[in-house]
Amino acid sequence: MSTADSFLFTQRDLNCLSDPDRSTRKRALEKILKEAQRLNVNTAGACEALAKDFLLLHAHLLRCLKDQAEKCRELAANILNVLFPLLKDAGEFVVPTFESVRERIGCFPQQEESEEVRLELLVLTNNLIKVSRDRLQVAIPEVALILEKSCTDKFPDAKKLTADTVALVCEQFWVPGMKEHVPAISKALQQNFSHQQQKVRVASLQAIGALLIHDCSILKDVLPHVAKFNVDRSKQLREEVLKTAALWLKTLDIAEAPAILPILLHGAADEIDQVQQLSVDLMEEVGNALEGKCEAKESMVEEDEFDEAVLSLYPKAFHGGRPGKGARLLTASHLKSILQQLLAELADWTAGARQKAAVTLVNVLIYAERSITKHAEAVLSAFSRSCMDEDETVAQAILNCIRLAGGFMPADVFIGVVEANLASSSLSVSSKKNWAAVLGTLLEGSREGQVGPLVSSISAAVSELELSLPDTAEYQVHVCRILEACINRCGSQCARVRQQLMKSLLRLHSLKSSESIASRALESLLILSRILGECEGQGEEDFLFRMETESIVNSFCEEAPQWRRDSYNLYIFDSLTRRAGASLAPCLPACIRIFAVGADPQKDADVRSVLLLLLDDLLKQDALLDALRSHGGELLTLVVLPVCVWRAGKVACALRKGGMSCLRVMLNRRICNGEQVMRELGEGFKPGLLDSIVKSCMDDEDAEIRFITCGALSELFVMVRNRLDLEQIRTMYIELLKRMDDSNDRIRVEAAKAFAEFLPSVPRGYDSTQFEYLLRGLVVHLDDANEEVQEGVLPAVLRAAEISPQSFLSIVRECRGKHRRTEWCDRAIAYAEELSSA
């Protein structure tokens, strides 16, 4: 055969391709490749000559694709890749070439071991598809196998090229017979979705996107894997999945939209601004394209019904504006199916799935707007289960969803749903806490003017929560949020339930478990008081206290004897007495009846303790001083003294200490007068209750009680100065001398102060024997080891000098000779001498 006219080779070159020596075959292939790369086939004659040459060469090259030498196989593939695009009609060579390629890389395991050769064979496959024309239909089995098996190639470049080739077939060279192979190719491509290289993941996604256009039967299988690209670490891939979803929505049947829309909607919650914006733009584009196919126009919110205040809750990708009508209509048309899918994912056991569903729901609500109302029960129930999710991202996203729902749903709808669920007898405490969080967040996002008419329902819901939730901060913070939102949204319309709101806020203010909640409750109470006061022309912060305190306190009188430590109204009374100030003055008689419960030893000890603490605080309020003085006798007789009576036990001791503290405050502030005190002290040989109380408490085992009693006596002696009879004087100085010998120096100093106030009541020229006994009992402490005691007792010693200066001098001079330090006695003697000479 003559090869004189050949462009590419000589006969010797062809012979060399069959030579046993690999080097010879390699040289021949390199020569042919070099000639092929220099070919110019711009003329018809050149094309015909090339076709003749290729006819002779083709079989040899296919044989070389199986050569034992890797370089020979690579060179053969290179030659084919150079020549096939140059052929005017390559039809008759396509199928044999596909078969040869399939034998090398279209099987498992692949026969071709070299990565470079496999990649070159895939390039050849790509070129063959482009030049195959009508012959591709015949070669479909081979092409499908090549693509399917090459998807599993370990070489990343080969994976990418395979995916690109799939996309090429789908977009430009699709033939009907290819459809039956779509599931197998799709399954193989999906294995590359988790590949570490971004380029492989992107190409695989693009290929799946193109495949699905021709066979949507794989959608159900593909979607869960494609949806994961919404949270891929690659920004490019997150953008690509949005473009793919938008393409599917525009080309597939509208019935498939519910499954695809969440993928596109999720993009608006992306961490990158460009991805967010792409999602919003694509959603607008898809909405405009499909607006005519949607069937939910009756559920759309008209422009004049839309509350622009809700725009503040939108992500920044929306630029503070409302989505287009087409996008809103598309979402509303398929809202039920979308919600079913996303709400199910909210309950997934993996945090990643819950996070994705939660942030997608935010965007679904933005597009759905008021259409969400029809699904209020299902949506709010799901939110109540997820708003306390252990994952902070999920919990925060759900709270954003709830605020949006509050802005779109009519208030009567969401309040009705919450009320119905709170009324369920099977609802657990933790579930009630969740519903409380939901209601508070709904109210925060609700529209102005909608909540006001329903303020009574909100107040009833709060009452239910107060009775059923524990008093710990994690529960009560949600009650506080409900009340804050109610006041902010309802304003002056709260007047109808102002007393109930006031009681609820006072109860929260009394919580010891959280200072934050207590301060927030007080701030809300003052805001409510100011709002309602302004409506009445009285904008002061004490408006509510002036209007409601007396009514509230009077309502407690009957039930106070049945109070327990956790009684709802005890909390309210606690805050009210501490905050009402002068507003409490008109109802002090009712307060005394309540405080009298603390004097009953048969009542709950915790309640008695709380009441005594409240009374101690009340007695110190300057705003109530005049009113308290007008009821001082009742307080002393009915409330304070009965508590101070000695009873056995630690509880009784603690209460007795509280009672003596209240007595000391009353005496110090002159809430009771001298006549009332003398009436309770009695007479020398007919002592009253106060007399026995003072003596028992002076000798109490509790050092703090003894200390407080000494302080109370200092005030008492001032009030009853010159009113004590001789027997009272005698018994009192004996008790005081006992305390001067107390083991606690702090009590001895306090007893010395009481002694100094007591001595002016001792008459001049008092019985000399008793005076000497009294004076010696005091002077001995001028030589005490504790200088504070020495200094503390000196005023009492000086007061004693005024009773009988001459006897005083005689006794003190005698005692001076026995003291280690005489300066204190010298001061006392000097003072007495001045009195004698005066």
C-alpha positions in Angstrom: 0.0 0.0 0.0 1.4 3.4 -1.0 1.4 6.1 1.6 2.9 8.9 -0.6 -0.1 11.1 -0.1 -0.4 10.5 3.6 -0.4 13.5 6.0 0.4 11.6 9.1 2.4 8.5 8.6 4.3 6.2 6.3 3.8 2.5 5.9 6.8 1.9 8.1 5.1 3.9 10.8 2.1 1.7 10.6 4.3 -1.4 10.8 6.1 0.0 13.8 2.8 0.3 15.7 2.7 -3.5 15.7 6.3 -4.0 16.6 7.0 -6.1 19.7 9.4 -3.5 21.0 7.6 -0.8 23.1 10.2 1.8 22.2 9.6 1.3 18.5 5.8 1.7 19.1 6.3 4.7 21.2 8.5 6.5 18.6 6.0 5.8 15.9 3.1 7.2 18.0 5.1 10.3 18.9 5.9 10.9 15.2 2.2 10.5 14.3 1.1 12.8 17.1 3.6 15.4 16.1 2.3 15.3 12.5 -1.3 15.4 13.7 -0.7 18.5 15.7 0.7 20.3 12.6 -2.3 19.4 10.4 -4.2 22.1 8.5 -7.5 20.8 7.1 -8.9 24.0 5.8 -9.4 22.7 2.3 -11.8 20.0 1.0 -8.8 17.9 -0.3 -7.1 18.0 3.0 -10.3 16.8 4.8 -10.6 13.9 2.3 -7.0 12.9 2.7 -7.3 13.0 6.5 -10.4 10.8 6.3 -8.4 8.2 4.3 -5.5 8.3 6.7 -7.7 8.0 9.7 -9.4 4.9 8.2 -6.1 3.2 8.0 -4.9 4.4 11.3 -8.0 4.0 13.5 -7.8 0.3 14.2 -4.1 0.6 15.1 -4.8 3.4 17.6 -7.6 1.4 19.2 -5.3 -1.5 19.6 -2.7 0.8 21.1 -5.2 2.0 23.7 -4.7 -1.5 25.3 -0.9 -1.4 24.9 1.1 -2.7 27.8 3.2 0.5 27.8 1.4 3.3 29.6 3.1 6.0 27.4 1.9 4.2 24.3 -1.7 4.2 25.6 -1.5 7.8 26.4 -0.1 8.8 23.0 -2.8 6.8 21.2 -5.5 8.6 23.2 -3.7 11.9 22.5 -3.7 11.2 18.7 -7.4 10.3 18.8 -8.2 13.5 20.7 -6.4 15.6 18.1 -7.8 13.9 15.0 -11.5 13.4 15.9 -12.3 17.1 16.0 -10.7 17.5 12.6 -12.8 14.9 10.9 -15.6 16.1 8.7 -17.6 12.9 9.3 -16.5 10.7 12.2 -19.7 8.7 12.4 -18.4 5.3 11.5 -15.6 5.5 14.0 -17.7 6.6 17.0 -19.1 3.4 18.2 -15.9 1.3 17.9 -14.0 4.0 19.7 -16.6 4.2 22.5 -16.4 0.4 22.9 -12.7 0.6 23.2 -12.9 3.4 25.8 -15.6 1.5 27.7 -13.3 -1.6 27.9 -10.7 0.6 29.6 -12.7 2.8 31.9 -16.3 1.8 31.6 -16.0 -1.3 33.9 -15.4 -2.0 37.5 -12.7 -2.2 38.5 -11.3 0.0 35.7 -8.7 -1.7 33.5 -6.8 1.5 33.0 -4.4 2.0 35.9 -2.9 5.3 34.9 -4.7 8.4 36.1 -3.3 10.4 33.1 -4.5 7.9 30.6 -8.0 7.7 32.2 -8.3 11.4 32.1 -7.2 11.5 28.4 -9.8 8.8 27.6 -12.5 10.9 29.3 -11.4 13.9 27.1 -11.7 11.5 24.2 -15.3 10.6 25.3 -16.1 14.3 25.5 -14.8 14.9 22.0 -16.6 11.8 20.6 -19.9 13.1 22.0 -19.4 16.4 20.2 -18.7 14.8 16.8 -21.0 11.7 17.1 -24.1 13.4 15.7 -26.8 10.8 15.1 -24.5 7.9 16.1 -24.7 8.8 19.8 -28.1 7.0 20.1 -26.4 3.8 19.0 -23.5 4.2 21.5 -25.7 5.1 24.5 -24.9 1.9 26.5 -21.2 2.5 26.2 -21.4 6.2 27.0 -23.6 5.5 30.1 -21.2 2.9 31.4 -18.2 5.2 30.8 -19.8 8.1 32.7 -21.2 6.0 35.5 -18.0 4.2 36.3 -15.8 7.2 35.8 -17.8 9.0 38.5 -16.0 6.7 41.0 -12.6 7.4 39.6 -10.1 8.2 42.4 -8.5 11.0 40.4 -10.3 14.3 41.2 -9.7 15.8 37.7 -11.4 12.7 36.2 -14.4 13.1 38.5 -14.8 16.7 37.5 -14.4 16.0 33.8 -17.0 13.2 34.0 -19.5 15.5 35.7 -18.8 18.2 33.0 -19.4 15.6 30.3 -22.7 14.6 31.9 -23.7 18.2 31.8 -22.6 18.5 28.2 -24.8 15.6 27.2 -27.8 17.0 29.0 -27.5 20.5 27.7 -26.4 19.9 24.1 -26.5 16.3 23.0 -29.4 14.7 24.8 -30.9 11.7 23.1 -34.1 9.9 24.3 -32.4 6.6 25.0 -30.2 8.2 27.7 -33.1 8.6 30.1 -33.1 5.0 31.3 -29.5 5.4 32.4 -30.2 8.6 34.4 -30.8 6.9 37.8 -27.5 5.0 37.7 -25.5 8.0 36.6 -27.2 10.2 39.2 -26.4 7.7 42.0 -22.8 7.6 41.0 -22.6 11.4 40.8 -24.1 11.8 44.3 -21.1 9.9 45.7 -19.0 12.9 44.8 -21.1 15.4 46.8 -18.9 14.9 49.8 -15.6 15.1 48.0 -13.0 17.2 49.6 -12.3 19.3 46.5 -14.7 22.1 45.8 -14.4 21.8 42.0 -15.6 18.2 42.1 -18.6 19.0 44.3 -19.5 22.0 42.1 -19.2 20.0 38.8 -21.2 17.1 40.3 -24.0 19.4 41.4 -24.2 21.0 38.0 -24.4 17.6 36.4 -27.2 16.5 38.7 -29.0 19.7 38.0 -28.8 19.1 34.3 -29.8 15.5 34.6 -32.9 16.2 36.6 -34.3 18.5 33.9 -34.6 15.4 31.7 -35.8 13.0 34.4 -37.5 14.4 37.5 -38.1 10.9 38.8 -34.7 11.2 40.6 -35.8 14.3 42.5 -36.9 12.6 45.6 -33.6 10.7 45.9 -31.4 13.7 45.0 -33.0 16.5 47.1 -31.8 15.5 50.5 -28.2 15.4 49.3 -28.5 18.6 47.3 -30.0 20.4 50.2 -26.9 19.8 52.3 -25.0 22.2 49.9 -26.9 25.0 51.6 -24.5 24.7 54.5 -21.4 23.7 52.5 -18.1 25.4 53.5 -17.6 26.7 50.0 -19.3 30.0 49.1 -19.3 29.1 45.4 -21.1 25.8 46.1 -23.7 27.5 48.2 -24.3 29.9 45.3 -24.4 27.1 42.8 -27.1 25.2 44.7 -29.3 28.3 44.8 -28.9 28.6 41.0 -29.7 24.9 40.5 -32.8 25.2 42.7 -34.0 28.2 40.8 -33.4 26.4 37.5 -35.5 23.4 38.7 -38.3 25.6 39.8 -38.5 27.3 36.4 -38.3 24.2 34.3 -39.9 21.4 36.4 -43.6 20.9 37.1 -45.0 23.4 39.6 -46.1 20.4 41.8 -42.4 19.8 42.6 -42.0 23.4 44.0 -42.7 22.5 47.7 -39.7 20.2 47.9 -37.3 22.6 46.1 -38.3 26.0 47.6 -36.7 25.5 51.0 -33.3 25.1 49.3 -33.7 28.5 47.6 -35.2 30.1 50.6 -32.4 29.0 52.9 -29.9 31.2 51.0 -31.3 34.4 52.5 -30.0 33.3 55.9 -26.5 32.7 54.7 -23.6 34.2 56.6 -22.2 35.8 53.4 -24.1 38.9 52.1 -23.6 38.0 48.4 -25.2 34.6 48.9 -28.1 36.2 50.8 -28.6 38.7 48.0 -28.4 36.0 45.3 -31.1 34.0 47.1 -33.5 37.0 47.3 -32.8 37.9 43.6 -33.4 34.4 42.4 -36.5 34.1 44.4 -37.9 37.2 42.8 -36.9 35.9 39.4 -38.6 32.6 40.0 -41.7 34.2 41.5 -42.1 36.5 38.4 -41.7 33.5 36.1 -44.3 31.3 37.9 -46.8 33.9 39.1 -49.4 32.9 36.6 -49.3 29.2 37.7 -49.9 29.9 41.4 -53.3 29.5 43.0 -53.2 31.3 46.3 -54.1 34.8 45.3 -57.0 34.9 47.8 -54.6 34.5 50.7 -52.3 37.4 49.7 -52.1 40.4 52.0 -52.9 43.6 50.2 -50.5 46.5 50.2 -52.7 48.6 52.5 -53.0 45.8 55.0 -49.3 45.3 55.4 -47.8 46.6 58.6 -44.3 48.0 57.7 -43.2 47.8 61.4 -42.6 44.1 60.8 -39.9 45.0 58.3 -37.5 45.7 61.1 -37.4 41.9 61.8 -36.3 41.0 58.2 -32.8 39.9 57.4 -30.6 42.6 55.8 -30.7 40.8 52.4 -34.3 42.2 52.0 -33.0 45.8 52.4 -35.9 46.7 54.6 -38.4 46.0 51.8 -41.2 43.6 51.2 -40.6 40.7 48.8 -42.2 40.8 45.3 -45.8 39.6 44.8 -44.8 36.7 42.6 -42.4 35.3 45.2 -45.0 35.7 48.0 -47.6 34.1 45.9 -45.4 31.1 45.1 -44.6 30.5 48.7 -48.2 30.9 49.8 -49.4 28.4 47.2 -47.2 25.6 48.6 -47.0 26.7 52.2 -48.6 23.6 53.7 -46.2 21.2 52.1 -43.2 23.4 52.9 -44.2 23.7 56.5 -44.7 20.0 56.9 -41.2 19.3 55.6 -39.5 22.0 57.7 -41.4 21.4 60.9 -40.5 17.7 60.7 -36.8 18.7 60.3 -37.1 20.9 63.4 -37.6 17.7 65.4 -34.5 16.0 63.9 -32.0 14.5 66.3 -29.0 16.2 64.6 -28.3 19.8 65.4 -27.3 20.6 61.9 -30.7 19.6 60.4 -32.5 21.6 63.1 -30.3 24.7 62.4 -31.0 24.5 58.7 -34.7 24.1 59.1 -34.9 26.9 61.7 -33.1 29.6 59.6 -35.1 28.5 56.5 -38.4 28.9 58.4 -37.5 32.6 59.0 -37.4 33.3 55.3 -40.5 31.1 54.6 -42.5 33.3 57.0 -41.2 36.5 55.4 -42.6 35.3 52.0 -45.7 33.7 53.4 -46.8 36.7 55.5 -50.4 36.4 56.7 -50.9 33.1 54.9 -49.2 31.5 57.9 -52.4 32.2 59.9 -54.1 29.1 58.4 -51.4 26.9 59.9 -51.2 28.7 63.3 -51.8 25.6 65.4 -49.2 23.4 63.7 -46.6 26.2 63.5 -46.9 27.5 67.1 -47.0 24.0 68.5 -43.7 23.2 66.7 -42.2 26.5 67.9 -43.1 25.7 71.5 -41.1 22.5 71.2 -38.1 24.1 69.6 -37.8 27.5 71.2 -35.8 26.0 74.1 -33.6 23.9 71.9 -30.2 23.1 73.4 -28.6 24.5 70.3 -28.4 28.3 70.7 -28.6 28.9 66.9 -31.8 26.9 66.6 -33.4 28.6 69.7 -32.5 32.1 68.4 -33.8 31.4 64.9 -37.1 30.0 66.3 -37.5 33.1 68.4 -37.1 35.2 65.3 -39.7 33.0 63.6 -42.1 33.6 66.5 -41.7 37.4 66.3 -42.5 37.3 62.6 -45.5 35.1 63.3 -46.7 37.6 65.8 -46.4 40.4 63.2 -48.3 38.4 60.6 -50.9 36.5 62.5 -54.0 38.3 64.0 -53.6 38.6 67.7 -56.9 36.8 68.5 -55.7 33.8 66.5 -52.3 33.2 68.3 -53.7 34.1 71.7 -56.5 31.6 71.1 -54.0 28.9 70.2 -51.8 29.6 73.3 -54.9 29.7 75.6 -56.1 26.4 74.3 -52.8 24.7 74.9 -52.3 26.2 78.4 -55.7 24.9 79.3 -54.7 21.3 78.6 -54.6 19.2 81.8 -51.9 17.0 80.3 -49.4 19.8 79.7 -46.2 19.4 81.6 -44.5 22.3 83.5 -41.7 22.5 81.0 -44.2 22.6 78.1 -46.0 25.5 79.9 -42.7 27.3 80.2 -42.2 26.9 76.4 -45.7 28.2 75.7 -45.1 31.2 78.0 -41.9 31.9 76.0 -43.9 31.6 72.7 -46.6 34.0 73.9 -44.1 36.6 75.2 -42.3 36.5 71.9 -45.5 36.7 69.8 -46.5 39.8 71.7 -43.1 41.4 71.2 -43.6 41.0 67.4 -47.3 41.8 67.3 -48.8 44.8 65.4 -49.8 48.0 67.2 -53.5 48.1 68.0 -54.2 44.4 67.7 -53.4 43.2 71.2 -55.3 45.9 73.2 -58.8 44.5 72.9 -57.4 41.1 74.0 -55.6 42.3 77.1 -58.1 40.5 79.4 -57.2 37.2 77.7 -53.5 37.9 78.1 -54.1 38.7 81.8 -56.0 35.4 82.2 -53.1 33.5 80.6 -50.6 35.1 82.9 -52.8 34.1 85.9 -52.7 30.5 84.7 -49.0 30.6 84.3 -48.4 32.1 87.8 -50.3 29.3 89.4 -48.6 26.5 87.5 -45.0 27.5 87.0 -42.2 27.3 89.7 -40.9 30.5 91.1 -37.4 30.0 89.7 -35.9 32.6 87.3 -35.8 30.2 84.3 -39.6 30.0 84.4 -40.7 33.4 85.6 -38.6 35.3 83.1 -41.1 34.4 80.4 -44.0 35.6 82.5 -42.1 38.9 82.9 -41.6 39.1 79.1 -45.4 38.6 78.6 -46.2 41.4 80.9 -43.6 43.7 79.5 -44.8 43.1 75.9 -48.5 43.5 77.0 -47.8 46.9 78.5 -45.7 48.1 75.5 -48.4 46.9 73.0 -51.6 47.7 74.9 -50.6 51.0 76.6 -53.7 52.7 78.1 -55.9 49.8 77.2 -54.4 48.0 80.1 -56.7 50.1 82.4 -59.3 47.3 82.3 -57.0 44.9 84.0 -54.7 47.2 85.8 -55.1 45.6 89.2 -54.4 42.1 87.9 -51.3 43.4 86.0 -50.2 45.3 89.1 -50.5 42.2 91.3 -48.6 40.1 88.7 -45.8 42.6 88.5 -45.6 42.9 92.3 -45.3 39.2 92.6 -42.4 39.1 90.2 -40.8 42.0 92.0 -40.8 40.0 95.2 -38.9 37.1 93.6 -35.6 36.5 95.5 -34.3 34.1 92.8 -33.4 36.8 90.3 -32.6 40.5 90.8 -32.8 41.0 87.1 -36.5 39.9 86.9 -37.4 41.8 90.1 -35.9 45.1 88.6 -37.6 44.5 85.2 -40.9 43.9 86.9 -40.6 47.1 89.0 -39.6 49.1 85.9 -42.7 47.8 84.0 -44.9 48.6 86.9 -43.7 52.2 87.0 -44.2 52.5 83.2 -47.7 51.1 83.5 -48.5 53.5 86.3 -47.1 56.4 84.4 -49.1 55.5 81.2 -52.4 55.1 83.1 -51.7 58.2 85.2 -51.3 60.3 82.1 -54.6 59.1 80.8 -56.2 60.4 84.1 -54.1 63.6 84.1 -51.9 62.2 86.9 -48.7 61.0 85.3 -46.8 60.2 88.6 -45.2 56.8 89.0 -47.3 56.2 92.2 -50.6 56.4 90.4 -51.4 52.7 90.5 -50.3 52.5 94.2 -52.7 55.3 95.1 -55.6 53.8 93.2 -55.2 50.1 93.9 -53.3 49.6 97.2 -56.2 49.8 99.5 -58.4 47.5 97.4 -55.7 44.9 97.1 -54.8 44.9 100.8 -58.4 44.7 101.9 -58.9 41.7 99.7 -56.1 39.9 101.5 -57.5 40.2 105.1 -59.8 37.2 104.9 -57.3 34.8 103.4 -54.2 35.9 105.2 -54.6 33.3 108.1 -54.5 30.5 105.4 -51.3 31.7 103.7 -48.4 29.4 103.2 -44.8 30.4 102.3 -45.6 29.9 98.6 -49.0 31.7 98.6 -49.4 33.9 95.6 -50.9 36.8 97.5 -48.1 36.7 100.2 -45.6 37.6 97.4 -47.8 40.5 96.3 -48.3 41.8 99.9 -44.5 41.6 100.3 -43.8 43.9 97.3 -46.7 46.1 98.1 -45.6 47.0 101.6 -42.1 47.7 100.4 -43.1 49.9 97.4 -46.4 51.5 98.2 -45.0 54.2 100.6 -47.6 56.8 101.6 -50.3 55.0 99.6 -50.3 52.3 102.3 -51.4 54.8 105.0 -55.2 54.5 104.5 -55.1 50.7 104.8 -52.8 50.4 107.8 -55.7 48.9 109.9 -56.0 46.1 107.4 -52.3 45.7 107.3 -52.2 45.3 111.1 -54.8 42.5 110.8 -52.5 40.7 108.3 -49.4 41.3 110.4 -51.3 39.8 113.4 -51.1 36.5 111.6 -47.4 36.6 112.4 -48.2 36.7 116.2 -50.2 33.5 116.1 -47.9 30.6 117.1 -50.3 28.1 115.3 -49.7 29.6 111.9 -47.0 28.6 109.4 -43.6 29.6 110.7 -42.3 30.7 107.3 -45.2 33.0 106.8 -44.7 34.5 110.3 -41.1 35.1 109.5 -41.9 36.8 106.2 -44.5 39.0 107.9 -42.0 40.1 110.6 -39.4 41.0 108.1 -42.0 43.0 106.2 -43.1 44.8 109.4 -39.5 45.6 110.2 -39.1 47.2 106.8 -42.5 49.0 107.1 -41.6 50.5 110.5 -38.5 52.2 108.9 -40.4 54.0 106.1 -40.4 57.7 106.7 -43.4 58.2 104.4 -45.6 56.2 106.8 -44.2 57.5 110.2 -47.2 59.7 111.1 -49.7 57.0 110.1 -47.8 54.4 112.0 -47.8 56.5 115.2 -51.6 56.7 115.1 -51.7 52.9 115.2 -48.7 52.4 117.4 -50.7 50.9 120.3 -52.3 48.3 118.1 -49.0 47.3 116.5 -47.4 46.9 119.9 -50.2 44.9 121.5 -51.5 42.8 118.6 -48.4 42.2 116.5 -45.0 42.8 118.2 -45.3 41.7 121.8 -47.0 38.3 121.3 -44.2 37.3 119.1 -41.6 38.2 121.7 -43.0 35.9 124.3 -40.5 33.1 125.1 -41.3 29.7 123.6 -39.0 26.7 123.2 -37.4 25.8 119.9 -35.1 27.3 117.2 -38.0 28.6 115.2 -39.5 30.4 118.1 -36.1 31.9 118.9 -35.7 33.2 115.3 -39.2 34.7 115.5 -38.5 36.2 118.9 -35.4 37.9 117.5 -37.5 39.4 114.7 -40.1 40.6 117.2 -37.5 42.3 119.4 -36.0 44.0 116.3 -39.4 45.4 115.5 -39.9 46.5 119.1 -36.5 48.3 119.0 -37.5 50.1 115.8 -40.9 51.1 117.2 -39.3 52.5 120.4 -36.5 54.3 118.5 -38.9 56.0 116.0 -41.4 56.7 118.8 -44.1 54.9 116.9 -45.7 54.1 120.3 -45.7 56.7 123.1 -44.7 56.5 126.7 -48.3 55.9 128.0 -48.7 52.9 125.7 -45.3 51.5 126.8 -46.2 52.0 130.5 -49.5 50.3 130.0 -47.7 47.2 128.7 -45.0 47.4 131.4 -47.6 47.4 134.2 -46.7 48.2 137.8 -44.0 47.0 140.1 -46.0 44.3 141.8 -48.4 43.8 138.8 -46.0 43.5 135.9 -47.4 43.6 132.4 -46.5 41.5 129.3 -43.7 43.9 128.2 -42.0 43.6 131.6 -41.8 39.8 131.5 -40.8 39.9 127.8 -37.9 42.3 128.5 -36.6 40.2 131.4 -36.8 36.9 129.5 -35.1 38.3 126.5 -32.4 39.9 128.6 -31.6 36.4 129.8 -32.1 34.6 126.4 -29.6 32.0 125.3 -29.3 33.8 121.9 -26.7 36.5 122.2 -28.2 38.6 119.4 -31.6 38.7 121.2 -29.8 39.9 124.4 -28.0 42.6 122.4 -31.2 43.8 120.6 -33.1 43.8 124.0 -30.4 46.0 125.6 -30.7 48.4 122.6 -34.5 48.4 122.9 -34.2 49.2 126.7 -32.1 52.3 125.9 -35.0 53.7 123.9 -37.6 52.5 126.4 -36.0 54.1 129.4 -35.9 57.5 127.6 -39.6 57.2 126.8 -40.7 56.3 130.4 -38.2 58.5 132.2 -39.5 59.4 135.8 -42.5 57.1 135.3 -41.1 53.8 136.8 -42.1 52.9 140.4 -39.5 51.8 143.0 -40.2 48.1 142.5 -39.7 48.4 138.7 -36.5 50.4 139.4 -35.2 47.6 141.6 -36.0 44.8 139.3 -34.6 46.6 136.3 -31.2 47.5 137.7 -30.8 43.9 138.8 -31.4 42.7 135.3 -29.0 45.3 133.9 -26.3 44.4 136.3 -26.6 40.8 135.1 -26.0 41.9 131.6 -23.0 43.9 132.7 -21.5 40.5 133.5 -22.4 39.0 130.2 -19.8 36.8 128.4 -20.2 38.9 125.3 -18.4 42.3 125.5 -20.6 43.7 122.8 -23.7 43.1 124.9 -21.9 44.6 128.0 -21.3 47.8 126.1 -24.9 47.9 125.0 -26.1 47.2 128.5 -24.0 50.1 129.8 -25.8 52.4 127.3 -29.2 51.2 128.6 -28.0 51.7 132.2 -27.0 55.3 131.4 -30.6 56.0 130.1 -32.1 54.1 133.1 -30.4 56.0 135.9 -32.2 59.3 135.4 -35.4 57.5 136.5 -33.8 56.6 139.9 -35.0 59.2 142.4 -32.6 61.5 144.3 -31.7 60.1 147.7 -32.5 56.5 146.6 -32.2 53.8 149.2 -28.5 53.8 150.3 -28.1 50.0 150.4 -29.5 49.5 147.0 -27.6 52.4 145.6 -24.3 51.1 146.9 -25.1 47.7 145.4 -26.0 49.3 142.1 -22.9 51.6 142.1 -20.4 48.9 143.0 -21.8 46.7 140.2 -21.0 49.5 137.7 -17.7 50.8 139.1 -16.0 47.4 138.9 -16.2 47.6 135.1 -14.1 50.8 135.1 -11.2 48.4 135.6 -12.3 46.0 132.9 -9.7 44.3 130.7 -11.6 45.6 127.6 -11.1 49.4 127.1 -14.3 49.6 125.1 -16.2 48.3 128.2 -14.4 50.9 130.5 -15.3 53.7 128.1 -18.8 52.4 127.6 -19.7 52.2 131.3 -18.3 55.6 132.3 -21.5 57.6 131.2 -23.6 55.3 133.4 -21.2 55.8 136.4 -21.4 59.6 135.9 -25.2 59.4 135.8 -25.1 57.5 139.1 -23.3 60.4 140.7 -26.3 62.6 140.3 -28.4 60.4 142.5 -26.3 60.8 145.7 -23.0 62.6 145.2 -21.7 62.1 148.7 -22.4 58.4 148.9 -21.0 58.2 145.4 -17.7 59.8 146.4 -17.3 57.5 149.4 -17.9 54.3 147.4 -15.8 55.2 144.4 -12.8 56.3 146.4 -12.9 53.0 148.2 -13.1 51.1 144.9 -10.3 53.2 143.4 -7.7 51.7 145.7 -8.5 48.3 144.3 -8.2 49.2 140.6 -5.2 48.6 138.4 -6.0 51.8 136.4 -7.4 54.7 138.3 -7.9 57.3 135.6 -11.5 56.4 135.0 -12.3 56.5 138.8 -10.5 59.9 139.0 -12.8 61.3 136.3 -15.8 60.0 138.1 -14.6 61.4 141.4 -13.9 64.8 139.8 -17.4 64.9 138.3 -19.0 64.0 141.7 -17.0 66.7 143.5 -18.3 69.3 141.1 -21.8 68.2 141.8 -21.2 68.3 145.6 -19.8 71.8 145.5 -22.5 73.1 143.2 
